[in-house]
Amino acid sequence: MSAPTIPSDFVSRAVSVAAADGIDLTPALGAGRISRAVLAQPHARLTPEQVSLFTRAVWQITGDELFGLGAGPVPRGSFRIMTLTLIHCPDLAHALTRMIEVNRVLQGLPTLSLTIGETSTHLDVDLPDEVTEKTRVTVDFLLMLLHRFAAWLVGGRVPLVSVSLPYAEPDPILARSYDAIFGIPVTFDAGRAALEMDNSAMRSPIIRTEESLEEYLRDSPNLMLSERDYESTVSSQVRRIFESGIQGRTATTDEIATCSR
């Protein structure tokens, strides 16, 4: 099976948002071997290694772990400090609760909130009054990071009940890319930015150590972009495509054949 790839649209929007703020990410594109011609094609695909190299270069250019997308600068090392406080928690619920506590102290990061229900838990990214293109780039990055890192902490899947995004659905091909990234059909125009997780996952014990965290951080963001924390068999991927069709995102047989790329 082909390795998973990432739509160039994700990088293209980040470059456009940075340019609007006067930041030239051309050197980062060069680091990731990403051409402007590829960025002009929203359905072109990039490898996790390309996006990882691009991301590391952006960190160097901006000196900001959130690429300058937050309300204020997020100094390099902020993510490491936060994660060091999480791996000593007993389970995922306690880890996410502590993450939100630390998040309130680290200025520049978007505010997060956790709502625990009877069967599922919502992890929300608080939204500004106006949802802009910068909001979209920030939400996409944070929700993917939060989901993948939660799965790494527990060493297994973190089943999602739903994924809510606050902006309009893109074209069907890009919409299915979101479905593939999160492992379930995504709901757009939802009025919130949230991951809804099954409470069985919230009770999962944290299995990582400070040593394994240091290794993870050395390989970040490549591990985050490469690893999948949900079912990755062909049958489960096809099932997700049919589920997407129920929500109006249908696929051709060729698209089904390439859904996991």
Phi and psi in degrees as a GROMACS rama.xvg file:
@    title "Ramachandran Plot"
@    xaxis  label "Phi"
@    yaxis  label "Psi"
@TYPE xy
-66.7879  150.392  SER-2
-68.0853  149.963  ALA-3
-64.4107  144.474  PRO-4
-126.891  170.388  THR-5
-124.942  134.913  ILE-6
-61.6056  138.702  PRO-7
-62.4997  -21.174  SER-8
-56.4714  -34.4436  ASP-9
-63.822  -41.1807  PHE-10
-76.3186  -40.0363  VAL-11
-57.6739  -42.2406  SER-12
-67.6651  -37.4004  ARG-13
-63.799  -40.8449  ALA-14
-65.1445  -41.1529  VAL-15
-66.0692  -42.0679  SER-16
-64.2171  -41.6979  VAL-17
-63.9906  -42.5387  ALA-18
-61.2504  -38.5105  ALA-19
-63.0342  -25.9045  ALA-20
-95.4593  9.51937  ASP-21
81.4121  18.8231  GLY-22
-107.967  122.586  ILE-23
-93.6522  113.976  ASP-24
-99.6404  18.7995  LEU-25
-56.4172  -42.8135  THR-26
-61.268  -33.5248  PRO-27
-69.3927  -36.8387  ALA-28
-62.6904  -40.2509  LEU-29
-63.632  -39.4075  GLY-30
-62.6051  -35.3538  ALA-31
-90.7234  3.90631  GLY-32
53.9977  47.626  ARG-33
-114.343  119.946  ILE-34
-88.2505  157.035  SER-35
-63.9344  -31.0256  ARG-36
-63.5789  -38.6273  ALA-37
-68.2942  -40.7175  VAL-38
-62.4129  -28.5176  LEU-39
-73.1785  -8.84912  ALA-40
-111.317  98.7868  GLN-41
-61.0106  -21.1855  PRO-42
-97.5059  1.41534  HIS-43
-64.8298  156.503  ALA-44
-115.318  142.396  ARG-45
-118.106  150.095  LEU-46
-81.5192  156.008  THR-47
-55.0818  -36.046  PRO-48
-63.6238  -42.3488  GLU-49
-60.5195  -46.9905  GLN-50
-69.1702  -33.6216  VAL-51
-65.2327  -45.6405  SER-52
-63.4966  -40.0598  LEU-53
-60.5796  -46.4455  PHE-54
-63.3924  -44.2556  THR-55
-61.5648  -38.8869  ARG-56
-67.1645  -37.3268  ALA-57
-63.873  -40.3818  VAL-58
-57.482  -41.6013  TRP-59
-67.2644  -41.9251  GLN-60
-67.169  -44.2369  ILE-61
-91.6836  -21.0296  THR-62
62.254  24.6555  GLY-63
-135.667  124.467  ASP-64
-72.1491  -13.3858  GLU-65
-111.208  20.5724  LEU-66
59.7119  21.7004  PHE-67
79.961  13.4377  GLY-68
-85.7462  -17.8022  LEU-69
-81.7117  179.922  GLY-70
-68.1939  -20.8319  ALA-71
-154.083  174.411  GLY-72
-64.5127  143.53  PRO-73
-114.799  96.0316  VAL-74
-58.5995  150.391  PRO-75
-57.4555  137.132  ARG-76
100.01  -10.5876  GLY-77
-62.4322  -43.2637  SER-78
-64.3506  -38.7185  PHE-79
-62.5337  -45.3199  ARG-80
-60.8898  -43.6104  ILE-81
-63.1504  -47.0369  MET-82
-68.3147  -29.3953  THR-83
-62.9119  -26.5501  LEU-84
-81.7073  -12.8191  THR-85
-92.7723  -33.6883  LEU-86
-72.3241  -8.98382  ILE-87
-96.1931  3.86736  HIS-88
-77.7016  154.35  CYS-89
-72.408  -34.4139  PRO-90
-150.659  176.792  ASP-91
-64.899  -37.9038  LEU-92
-59.1394  -45.7766  ALA-93
-67.5011  -36.2163  HIS-94
-65.0144  -43.9137  ALA-95
-68.287  -36.3044  LEU-96
-63.3607  -43.3892  THR-97
-67.8656  -36.2379  ARG-98
-58.8994  -41.1027  MET-99
-67.332  -36.3307  ILE-100
-64.1867  -44.9492  GLU-101
-68.1653  -36.8035  VAL-102
-57.9577  -33.912  ASN-103
-68.2972  -25.6105  ARG-104
-85.1874  -36.7223  VAL-105
-79.5274  104.782  LEU-106
-69.4228  149.723  GLN-107
101.548  -29.0254  GLY-108
-78.1198  143.14  LEU-109
-60.1955  147.497  PRO-110
-74.2867  136.897  THR-111
-113.75  154.724  LEU-112
-142.518  150.375  SER-113
-123.818  126.186  LEU-114
-121.796  112.182  THR-115
-96.432  121.224  ILE-116
-105.853  -171.287  GLY-117
-67.0756  -39.99  GLU-118
-120.028  -15.9928  THR-119
-147.414  165.446  SER-120
-129.018  134.564  THR-121
-99.8338  130.126  HIS-122
-110.984  110.076  LEU-123
-105.31  143.95  ASP-124
-99.9182  118.106  VAL-125
-63.7197  138.057  ASP-126
-103.752  149.896  LEU-127
-72.1598  170.325  PRO-128
-61.0433  -34.087  ASP-129
-116.744  123.92  GLU-130
-85.8553  112.94  VAL-131
-110.489  -179.551  THR-132
-62.9376  -34.6101  GLU-133
-63.2695  -38.6919  LYS-134
-59.6538  -43.5493  THR-135
-61.8135  -46.3793  ARG-136
-62.0731  -42.277  VAL-137
-64.0569  -46.7972  THR-138
-63.3206  -45.506  VAL-139
-56.7103  -47.88  ASP-140
-65.1266  -46.5242  PHE-141
-66.7163  -45.3413  LEU-142
-65.2996  -39.7669  LEU-143
-65.3906  -44.5002  MET-144
-59.8058  -46.8044  LEU-145
-62.7262  -42.7837  LEU-146
-67.4504  -47.4033  HIS-147
-66.1808  -40.4973  ARG-148
-69.9129  -36.2372  PHE-149
-60.1448  -42.0513  ALA-150
-65.3315  -38.9693  ALA-151
-64.5411  -40.5492  TRP-152
-57.6433  -40.4278  LEU-153
-96.9353  -4.40368  VAL-154
68.0824  31.6097  GLY-155
-171.689  -171.381  GLY-156
-67.9925  145.399  ARG-157
-117.363  92.391  VAL-158
-60.4414  132.539  PRO-159
-98.8499  132.815  LEU-160
-83.1707  -38.3947  VAL-161
-158.279  158.521  SER-162
-129.437  123.291  VAL-163
-112.976  131.464  SER-164
-123.841  142.993  LEU-165
-88.9124  4.95862  PRO-166
-120.456  168.787  TYR-167
-64.6483  150.459  ALA-168
-64.8092  132.695  GLU-169
-74.6361  -169.406  PRO-170
-65.0859  160.002  ASP-171
-55.6121  -36.8452  PRO-172
-65.2627  -45.6563  ILE-173
-68.6246  -34.9131  LEU-174
-61.525  -39.9433  ALA-175
-68.5644  -26.4141  ARG-176
-64.6749  -39.496  SER-177
-62.0801  -43.3891  TYR-178
-58.4486  -41.5802  ASP-179
-68.4952  -38.5281  ALA-180
-63.2923  -42.7323  ILE-181
-96.0561  -11.1469  PHE-182
85.217  -1.89396  GLY-183
-144.222  161.911  ILE-184
-61.6962  130.84  PRO-185
-91.5609  143.251  VAL-186
-100.412  119.497  THR-187
-95.8853  168  PHE-188
53.3671  39.085  ASP-189
-89.1387  -9.15443  ALA-190
77.3487  5.31886  GLY-191
-154.714  162.446  ARG-192
-118.364  106.114  ALA-193
-153.319  147.331  ALA-194
-104.664  130.452  LEU-195
-108.106  117.304  GLU-196
-111.243  143.875  MET-197
-66.7686  138.452  ASP-198
-67.4152  -18.1714  ASN-199
-62.6711  -36.0507  SER-200
-71.4241  -32.2122  ALA-201
-64.4987  -23.8115  MET-202
-88.7212  -0.910767  ARG-203
-66.6925  134.226  SER-204
-71.8137  147.608  PRO-205
-77.5668  125.862  ILE-206
-109.268  -4.78258  ILE-207
-85.8459  159.955  ARG-208
-121.717  172.8  THR-209
-62.2185  -34.4856  GLU-210
-66.4508  -46.1965  GLU-211
-69.3044  -29.0538  SER-212
-65.4186  -43.5595  LEU-213
-60.7212  -38.6403  GLU-214
-65.9304  -41.7452  GLU-215
-61.3214  -44.3098  TYR-216
-67.2421  -33.3385  LEU-217
-64.6937  -34.6157  ARG-218
-91.6284  -4.52177  ASP-219
-73.7191  143.533  SER-220
-94.552  11.8841  PRO-221
-60.5668  -41.9677  ASN-222
-63.6332  -41.3445  LEU-223
-61.7482  -37.2245  MET-224
-82.1296  -23.8955  LEU-225
-94.3405  -41.6063  SER-226
-78.4304  146.196  GLU-227
-115.353  141.337  ARG-228
-114.057  17.6845  ASP-229
-133.34  176.873  TYR-230
-55.3193  131.931  GLU-231
-122.759  12.6106  SER-232
-71.5372  157.032  THR-233
-58.0407  -42.4639  VAL-234
-61.8461  -40.1311  SER-235
-70.8386  -33.6701  SER-236
-66.4799  -43.2695  GLN-237
-63.8851  -38.9884  VAL-238
-60.5031  -41.1826  ARG-239
-64.5747  -34.0989  ARG-240
-65.5576  -42.1834  ILE-241
-66.0433  -35.6839  PHE-242
-63.1288  -37.7526  GLU-243
-64.1893  -37.4402  SER-244
-60.4824  -33.249  GLY-245
-62.2857  -31.886  ILE-246
-90.4946  9.10042  GLN-247
100.188  1.23527  GLY-248
-106.079  95.9555  ARG-249
-96.2556  161.23  THR-250
-134.845  149.024  ALA-251
-81.8061  170.613  THR-252
-62.6156  -35.9558  THR-253
-64.0491  -39.4437  ASP-254
-68.285  -36.4454  GLU-255
-61.404  -40.0599  ILE-256
-65.8856  -27.7995  ALA-257
-109.801  13.9407  THR-258
-62.9725  -27.4466  CYS-259
-93.4144  5.87294  SER-260
